[in-house]
Amino acid sequence: MYRLARTGGSPELLRRLAQRAEGWAGILDGGGTVLQAVAGNARWPGHEAAGLAARAARELTARSAGSYALDTDECSALLLPLDRTPETDGAVLALVAPKPLPGGLSTLMADAVMPLALSWASESVERKRRRVDLAESRGREAVLHLLMTGQLSIAHQVAGALRPKLPDPVRVCVVECSGGQRDEVARICTDVSGGRTWIVRCPVYARHLILIVPADEETEAEGPESGRTLGLAVAGLVDDCVVGVSEEVRLPDTATAYQQAFHALAVARGLPGRHARFGAAPEPALVAGAAGARWADALLAPLLAHLPRRSQDPGSQELSATVASWLAFSSHATQHLKIHRNTLAARLRLVGELLDLDLNQVSDQAAVDLALRIRATPALHPKHRSGPEGSAAPEDLDTVLRAPGIQDWAAQQLRILAQAGPMAEETLRTWLRCEAQLTPTAAELGISVPGARKRLTRLEALLCRSLLQTPSARYDLWLAFRAVDLAA
């Protein structure tokens, strides 16, 4: 029995008891709820055995008995309490066996109680530890979500119950781990950073860790890897680990930093050191100016003014968060927002109707993405949105894209494509014209789907941006191409 407890724990002990009894074995609480059970006879009606055991457990509790037996015409239920500890919490061992009972069954039960109680107690502690870890992980995930949606004050309130304190300014690192390594890599990140890094298990990508790092710490990590950046230290310590690092940003710009780190991750996969930093590049939201801010306000006004017809329907803030998550993560937004795919589809339909846009088209997706980023940019304070007295909001996106700041940004974005020749621009334009779908892109280019994927993968390394995985640079590229075409 002790050998079984060491190797298989309570499930293996119950299985042996059920086989010996040629019936059913389980652990129940004092109210008769089955906590764990095993049937040792495939022909035995398990639900009837569980019902009989539950009835016997309630009677044992009511009588405060040290053991209990309950007989029917066909079978017997034998019950012994496990040791009274906080972990066992009044649990009882129950055996239900057909008559006549095998010889020595009650003695076997008595021998099993002690190792079973120890196994059940240790497993209960482990279950509680996992629940605590899950609660902390969900709490950190909630703080990240609040930061991503710009709800800074609430994020600080929730983060106050956890450690460490949210830093400001920050860099964001996205660490891609091999399968099953995420918990170990999280421990290494904690050790290398001295416990000052905010570590979140990505709710969208199962192999990703998101690190919110104090900007000075990412400049020079402490500990055994002193003198090296945290991201570089992690990439050096963990085999097959890839790290992308953002620029230094203020805490309210965490969402922008995450996208930068994700783009850097796409570059790092192709580097021997498995580590890359995001190359300096202006944000289109920063160069859109007051005219861009007025256009964004006008475009999003129907969404921001939306009032739900029923209390259970999503309001404007929830719809805005939904479309922002979908633009960043595509179908993975269901995991990010913890909603059903049908709920996501219904909300996106409503957003499209409110904005009078077709969200299946990359052009309209790019417009909404730019408008949301402009509204989330702290530099564009509301008092600057009004512009010169009497100025009106631009009528359409093209007017915003003709502005000198956006034109310079677009030229900078596309300048590097000239190094790759005309085929690079043709591939990207075709891919965007085909709504970023590989199959029609390959057909239009006259190549195979794997060939189209390889071309885009090579362009990811050239542009230092993620294209095929979300968050993707497709919206920035569409805006840049449109701005260049308008200038021409």
N, C-alpha and C positions, 0 to 999 in steps of 0.2 A: 504493500500500500504506500509506504514512504517513497519507494522507487518510482511508482506511478505518479505520485504527487510532484516529485522533482522533475520528471521528464514531460508529463502531460498536464499537470494541474488538475483542477476539479473536473473538466470534461472527461479526462481519461479515467479518473476514479469512478465517476458515475457510469461510464460505459462498461467498466468491469463489473460493477454491482448489478447493472441491468442485465448483462449477459448471464451472470451467476443466478439471478432470480428468474431468468427467462421472462422478464416483464418490463417494468418501467422504473426508472430512478430519477429523482429530481431534488432540487433545493427550492424550498418555498419560504415566503415570509410568514409572519404570524397571522396575517389576514387571509392566507390561502393563495396568494399570487405566486405563480410559478416563475422563479427567477432563472432557472436553468434546468434542462431535462434531457434525458437520453432514453430511447426505447431500445431494448435488447432483443425484441422479438418483432419481426416485421408484420406478423399476423395479429399482434396485440393492438386493440383500439386505443391509441394514445390519448385521445380527448376524454374517453371515459375514465382512464387511469388518472389523468390529471384532475378531473372533477372529483374523483373519490379521494385523492391525496389532498386537494384543497379543503374538502369538507373535514377530513381528519385533522388537518393543520389548525383549522378554526376551533375545533373541539379541544385539541391539545392546549391551545392558547387560553381558551376560556376556563379550562380546569387547572391551568398552571402545572400540568403533569410533567414528570421527568421522562416519560415515554408514552407511546399510545399505539393502539392497534384497532383497526376498524375492519370488520369482516362483512362480506356479502356472500351470496350463495356460490359465486364462482371464483372469488379472489379475496385477497387480504391486503390491507395497507398497513405498513409498519413505519412508525415515525420516531426519530430520535433528534432532540435539539442539538445544534452545534454549540460549541463553547460560547458562553455569553460574553462577547466583546463588542466594543463600538463598531468594529468592522463587520462582524457577522450580524449584528442588529436583530437578534431573535430568530435567525434563520433555522430551518429544520431540514433534516435529511428524510426523504420519504422513499420507500420501496413499495411498489404495487406488483404482486406476483399472483399467478393463477394457483389455485389449490390442486393438489397438496403442495405446501411450501417445500422447497429443497431443504435438506438437512443442514443445520449450522448457519442458516441465513441471518438469524438475529445476532449471533456471535460475530459474523463477518461485518454486519453493520456497525457493531460496537467498535470493532478494530478500525473501521474506516473513518469514524467520526473525527478523531484527532487530526490525522493528516488532511482530511477534507476541510476541517475548520481552518487549519493553517493556510491551505491553498486558497480557500475562499476569501480569507482576510487579506492576504497579499494581493489577490486579484482585485478586491474591492478598493484597496489603496491605489493600485495602478489605474483603475477606472476613474477614480476621483482625480488623480493627477492628470489623466488625459482630458477630463472635462475642464479642469482649470487651464491647461495649456490651450485647449480649443477656445475657451472664453477669452483668454488673453490675445490669442491670434485674431479672433473676430473683432476684439476691441481695437487692435492695431490697424486692422483692415478698415474699420469704420473711420478711424482718424485719417488714414490715407485718403479715403473717399471724400471726407469733408475738406481736406486740403485741395484735392483735385477739383472740387466744385466751388472753391473760394470761400468756404464757410470757416474762416480762420478762428473766430472767437469760440465757436462750438468745438472746433478741433482742439484748441488749448484746454478747454474744460474737460473733455473726455481724456485727453492725454495726461491730465494732471494725476489720474489714478494709476498711471503706468510709468515706467521708466525707460529711457532717460527723458529729460525735458526736451521738447522740440527745439532744435537749434534754429538760428537765423543770423546771417545768411547760410545757405546750404548748397551742396552739390547732391545730385541724385545719381546713384549707381544702380544699374540693373545687372544682376549676376545670373548667368545661365549655368545650371548645374547638370551633371549627369543624373540619370534616373535614380531616385532613392537617396541622393546625397544632400538634399536641401537642408535638412535639420542639422547635419554635421557642418555644412558650410556656414549656416547661421551661427553656430557655436564658434567657429573660427573667426568669423567677422566680429563677433562680440569680444573675443579675446584680443584680436589685433587692434581694435579701436579703443580698448580700455573700457568698454561698456557705454561709450558716449554716442553710438550710432543707433538711429531708430530703424529697426529691421522689421520688414513686413513680408510675409509669404504672399506672393502675388495671387490674387483670387482668380485671375484669368489664365495665366500660363503656369502649369503645375511644376515646371522646372525652374521658375524664376524667383529670385529674391530681389526685393526693392529696398535699397539702403538710402536713408536720408541722413547725409553725413554733414557735420559742421564743416564749413568751407575751409577753415584753417586746418582741420584734421585731414581732409583729403589732400591738403598741400604737403603734409608730412605726418605719417602715422607713427605712433609710439610703439613701445614694446620691442620684441625681438626683431621686428622688421623696421626699426627706426630708420628714418631717412627715405623711406619709400612711401608712395601714396597708398592709401588703403586699398583702392581697386587693384593696383599693381601688385601689392602684397598678397591679396587673396588669389589673384590669377597665378602667382608664383607658388603659393602653398598648396593649391588644390589642382590636381591633374584634370584635364578635360573641362575646366571651368573657364567661362568667357565673361568678360566684364566690359560694360560700356558706361562712360562717365559723362555727366552733363557739364555745362558751364556753371559758374557761380551765380546763383540767383537769390533773391529775397524769398522768404518762406511763402508769401502769397502766390508766387510764380512756380509752385511745385509741379503743377500740371505741365507747364512748358518744359521744365527741367526733366521730367519723366520722358517726354517724347524725345528730347535731345539724347538722353541716355539710351533709349531704345534704338535710335538711329545709329549711335556709336557702337552699340552691340552688333548690329549688322556688319559693320566694318571690322570689328574685332575678331569675328569668326574666321576671317581670312588672313589674320596676322599671326606670325610665329609666337609672339608674346601673349596672344589671346586677350589683349587689353587695348582699348582705344578711348580717346576723349573726343567729345563733339567739337568739330571745327567751328570757329567763330563765324556766325552768319546772322544778319539782322532778321528779326521777326517781321512779317508783313503787317501784323497788327500795330507795330511800333511806328512804321513809316506811313501808315494810312492817313494820319493826321486827323484834324477836326472834321473834315469832309467825310472821311471814312467812318468816323464815330457817328456822325449824323445818319449816314446811310445804314449802318448796322442797327441803330435805334429804330429807324423807320421799317427796316426789313423784319425785325423781330417783334415789333410792336403788337401784332395780333396774338403772338404766342405769349408775350409777357403780360398782356391784358386779359388772357383767357381765365374765365371763372367756371369751374366745373358745375354741371347741372345737379350732380348728386354728391353727397359728402364723401362717398367712397371712391369717386372718380379722381384721377390725378389732376393737380392744379398746375399753374404755369411753371413753378419752380421744379416740380417733379418731371414735367414734360421736357423742360430745358436740360435737366440732368440726364434724362433718358437719351435724347438725341445727341448730346455731347458724348456720352459713353458709347453710343452706337457708331458715331463718326470716328471715334478713337479705336474701338475694338471690334467693329462689325458684329457678326453673330455672337462673338464672345461676350457681348454686353449683357447677355442673360446671366452669365456667371458673375460678372462685375456687380450687377444690380440685384442679383438673387431674385429674378423674376422668370416666369415661363416665357417661352418663345412666342406663344400666341399673345401674351400681354405686351411684349415688345413690339410685335407687328401692329397691334391695335393702336398703341401709343404713337408709333411712327406714322400710321395713316392719318391720325388726328393732327399731328404736327404738320404733315404735308398739306392737309386741307386748310389749316389755319394760315399757313404761309403762302398758300397757292403755288406750291412747288412740287416737282416730281423728284422725290428723294431716291429714286432708282437711277438717276442720272448723276454722273460725276460732277457735271457743271453746277447743278443745284446743291449737291453735297458740299462742293468747295465754297459756294457762296455762304451757306449756313455756317460752315466751319470757320470761315474768316470772320463773319459777323459775331459769332460766339467768342472768338479769341479777342476781337477788338473790345467787346463789352467786358471781358475778364482782365483787360490790361490796366493795371493801376495807374500807369502813366497818363492814360487818357481820362483825367478827372472830369466829372460831369460838367464843371464850369467851362471846360474847354470844348465841350461838345457843341455848344451853341454857335461858335465861330463868330465872324463879324456880324454886327447887328443887321438883321433883315435877311441873312443868308439862309437858304433852305437846304434840306437834305438832298443829296444827289439822287437823280431819278432811278439810276440803275447801277449795277456793279461796274459796267464798262467805264462810266465816268470816274469812278474811284481808281480803276486800273490805269487810267491815262495820267494820273497825277505824277509829278516828277519823282517823288520818293519811291512810289511803287515801280515806276519804270527802271530806276537805278537798281532796285532790289531784284527785279526780274532779270535784268541783264547779268547781274552777278550770279544768280542761280544757274543760268544757262551757259555762262561763259565756259565752264569746264567741259561742257558737252562737245565743244569744238575740237578738243584733244582726241576724242574718240571717233571723229569722222561723221559723215552724214547719216550712216546707218544707225547710230545711237539715237539721234533725234527722231528719225523715222520710226524706230521701234517704240520709243516712248509716246510719240504722238498717236501712233496706231493703237497702242495699249489703252491710252486714255479715251480715244474715240470709240473703242469697243467696251467702254465702261469698266476698264481694269479687269476684264475677263480673259483668261489665257487662251481658251479654245478659239473664240472668234479672232483674237489677235494673231494666233498662229496661222489660221486659215487665210487671213488677209495678207500676212507677210509671206505666205507660201512655204512655211517651215512647219516642223512638228511642234507639238505642245512642249515636250522636254527641251527642244531647241529654243523656243520662246522663253521658257523659264531660265535657261542658262544665260541668255542675253540679258535679261532683267537682273539676274544675280550679279553678273559682271558690272552692270550699271550701278548697282547698289554700292559696290566697292569704289567705283569712280566718283559717284556723287556723295559718298559718305552718308547715305540715307537708306532707311528701310523702305522697300517698295512692295514686296510680296506679302510681308507680315504686317499686321496692324499693331501699333499706329504706323501708318504709311505716309510717305511724302507725296502721294498722288495729288492731294489737294493743292499743295504748294506748286507742284509742277504744272498742274492745269492752269492755275492763276498766272504763273510766270509765262507760259506759252501764250495765253490769251492777251496778257499785257504787251508782249513783244509783237503779236500780230496786230494789235490795235495801233501800235506805234508805226508799224510798216504801212 
